[in-house]
Amino acid sequence: MTQLRVLLRYAVVVALLSACADTNAPAPEPTEALLAVNSTANTLSIVPVDNPSAAVEVQLGGTTPTPVGVSAFGRTAIVPLGLDNAVAVVDLVDRTLARTIPLPANSGATGSAMLDDSIAYVANPNLNTVSRVNYLTGETTETPAGVYPQGIVYARGRIFVLDGNLVNFAPAGPSWLTVIDPTTNQAIDSIALTGPGNAGFGTLGPDGLLYVMNTGSFFEGEGRLSIVDPVQFTELASFAGFGRGPGGLAADADSRVYVSSFAEGLMVFDTDANQVVRGAGNGVAIASNSAVAVDSKGTIYAIESGACQGGQPGVAHVLDSAFVEKAAIPLGECPSGALTVQIPAE
Amino acid sequence: MSPRVALLALLVWLPAPLRAQAPSRILGRVVDATTGAPLATAEVRLSDRLATTSSDGAFVLGSVPPGRATLSVRRLGYAPWSDVLDVVPGLDRTVTVELAPLPLQLDSLTVVATPGAVSMTREELEARGGDLGHALDGWEGVAVRRTGSGGPASPQLRGGGPDEVLVLVDGFAVNDPFTGRADLGRISSREVDRVTLLPGAQTVRAGARAVAGVIVVDTRRPIRPDGAAWVANHGARGFRVGASMGPIGVTASTERYADRFPYSVPEVRGGGEGSRLNAGGDLYALTARLDGPVELSLRASQSDRGLPGTTTNPTLAARAHDRSVLLGARGTAGLRWSGSLQWIETRAEDTSPPTGLPYDSYTHGLGGTADVGRRTAVGVGAWTGDGGIALEGRADRFAGDGVREGASFSHAALRLDASLHRGSTTVWTLSPAVRLDVWTGQTTPLASARLDAGWQRGRTAVTAAVGSAVTPPVLADLLFREGVGVRLNPDLRPERVRWEAEAGLRQEFDKATVSARLFYGRVGDMVVWAPDFRFIWSPRNFDVLRRGGEISLGYRPGRTIRADGSATYSAVTYDIDAGSQVQYRPRVTYAIAVLWSPEPWAVDLRWHRIGERFPNGAGTNPRAAFSLLDIGVERRLGDALSARVQLTDVTDARAEFIAGYPTPGRTLTATLNFRLP
């Protein structure tokens, strides 16, 4: 009988331990993926960085879409559809177009940023507003911004709207940032930027500062990189040396901000040294480099847009930190915006 | 009385009605009225009997019933001929038919009959109703691209673009000299006597723009006083009148386009049904022709229409005002010559565009063509026929807000061609042609050539062709003024069909006709507008592979009913690995037309399906295929009047050939036609 009681005690203990073990099992590993919006194909490429052969292209639909950028949070990505005046919501786990949310007529939606698992902001350059979008319910609310807002960065609990200051699609003067408090959805400040205007690309640097590219005219070598303090709401510095048409930015976890350029290839700014280490004339030779992304391991994905016609695929050139190409991943036609995201398991 | 004598007596004294059952024959010969040269491959028809002339121009129609019958003869390049014959019972009748040359001027050159040509006559055109945009849509692979109610109805063939089909009316190109596109919507079906289609790369004979084919339109002559008035829902209505006075023929028309028609609002704009605004407008058109040793032709039009924008970015204030005048002359005094002048002007304005600044753009231009050539009879062994040499020139100059400074262009070409035939019961045809082109910016002559061959025996015809083609980019691609979102391409190259081969078979039965054609070729440097990664658009060159086929079936079970069907397949893909279909080129089309005409009624039913199209060159996000069903009922009201009711797009498909530009859906049109005897 005593032995039976001992056995029962052991059984209870083992059962409890097993239960505890089940309860505390580690969550499945998320999948890190490269997202690239293929502009003229109107698709979103989802490329698992550890298994590029499992890449898929999600068709974004619409009537006359002109998508050029993407943002992501968790299992969701949103792609503003430009002339379609809408935003496409993509489920990154199911790899499907989940829904399309209308934006105000004539919005011309371009840039976007996602705050959390329900809220995103989308820039409406034709309306000089941004839309706060609940991408779960489809509700939208408009907030005034500056002239021709075309990019958004979310940092330090604030929405930074990149006001390109384009009039009839040409730079009309320097750009600025409109700062919006997402808790009140009100503009609380603006930050003047040095340079030629046409600010459209930004990223949060490894040093916690905001890096914004003022592209200027695509046909002049006047692009300047602004460094902005997202807490003090001031421009700290402005750097030239990026040649013609600098565009998409991405930062690694160390000290680099990468700058893509259709004309110059991939360029590099050192955030520690505060200098352009690979600028115009010295960019990494990436043909028609339209975007750049960096994954959690520091691997660089320099996007080559290709001919943008005929179904000719774009390419993600996979580079190590020494810019040695390790692989080339085919994308859709004309990729022009890219980032990496951790997609939670189902 | 011996049995033979008895039989002879019986035959001589047979009652007349019984003797009248004896078969008769009509034997004849068809010749060129000016040269006397025999004409092969002419179509000779008497009631339901059909014959084709042999290489010596001869034909025989057997088993002809006695009585009065109309003998008609036609051949490409000549005016149709017809006459009423008294067929005497049991006796052969011999006729000689002289066909008056009616050179078909292709662009500025003369074209001879080619074995692969197909035609549609006035009866079928009238049954199809409306304008040529509607009448030809779906016929033999023609896909008409429309962008709304008043926009141009431009034909596409074999996966080519709307600026790759040359349309000739009475010998003169009606393609817009700036955009290169023709608008079939401005040609009434009732003013046309015959439409001939020459599919494939035809620039060698036809000149610029004929990369995918040529549509040759012959208007009626003389014009009996006739006209039509019609009214439709969505606000459309129109009136047309025409008449001849001696050698002068005139037609005039006016039309109001549909406005405020219902359309399906895109989901991103809220979905449901809306009213398409700013889609209407007015068109006024005048044509005049003077027949004679020197033939004069005038076509003038003026339109004012709304530009409603896409369904996602509609605009209420954009308008387009267009005027065009085409004046042509041609003659055959010794040399065959022709010339034309064409004036166009266009104003586009929007005081409150959805994006960008208000604009008001005015552009005008003047173009002229001249050509001179000579044709002569040629013979090589058993082959006989004719050959020709021609020089052509063209010059255009544009000015205004829509073009860059110094927007002028000139083009010259030299062409040699021949058309040879041999055989009588079995007719062989051979039509070689070569061409040299030079133009502004292209001073090294570009050569192209084409060879058409045909074989015909009885009711079976086989055709084959191989050739190349070259055409300069349209002036709208070369000369436009750079602006927001558009950039010139200084490296834009001419479009070339490097080679293309095709083969066809046509078989006639007692009550049916079947024809099939296959084609395969490589197009180098096809010009397609495409965006870069910033969505700045430019005309660009792409190598393209095009192949496919067309099959047609005609069925005539009786005098009052006829049915026609066709199916086409045109794969036009970028010439790269896994290249996708070129944008807005439907890969498949189907068409069925049924006409039932128990006098005094006529009922026609047309079904047309356009396969999916891709809005981009990546082969993604396809636009759904659509089908259109039209039903028309017409009744004669005496000798001069007829009334017609037509229900277009019965299923209310509201087709969008181009994304964002819906056409009016279900439309009821009532038409009153008159034609004086």
Interface residues (C-beta under 8 A of the other chain):
Chain A: N38 S39 T40 A41 N42 T43 E57 Q59 L60 G61 G62 T63 T64 P65 T66 V68 L81 G82 L83 D84 N85 A86 T100 I101 P102 L103 A105 N106 G108 N126 V167 N168 F169 A170 F218 F262 S288 S290 S305 C308 Q309 G310 G311 Q312 G332 E333 C334 P335 S336
Chain B: P266 E267 V268 R269 G270 T310 T311 T312 N313 P354 T355 G356 L357 V484 G485 V528 A530 P531 D532 F533 R534 F535 R540 F542 Y574 I576 A578 G579 S580 P615 N616 G617 A618 G619 T620 N621 A659 G660
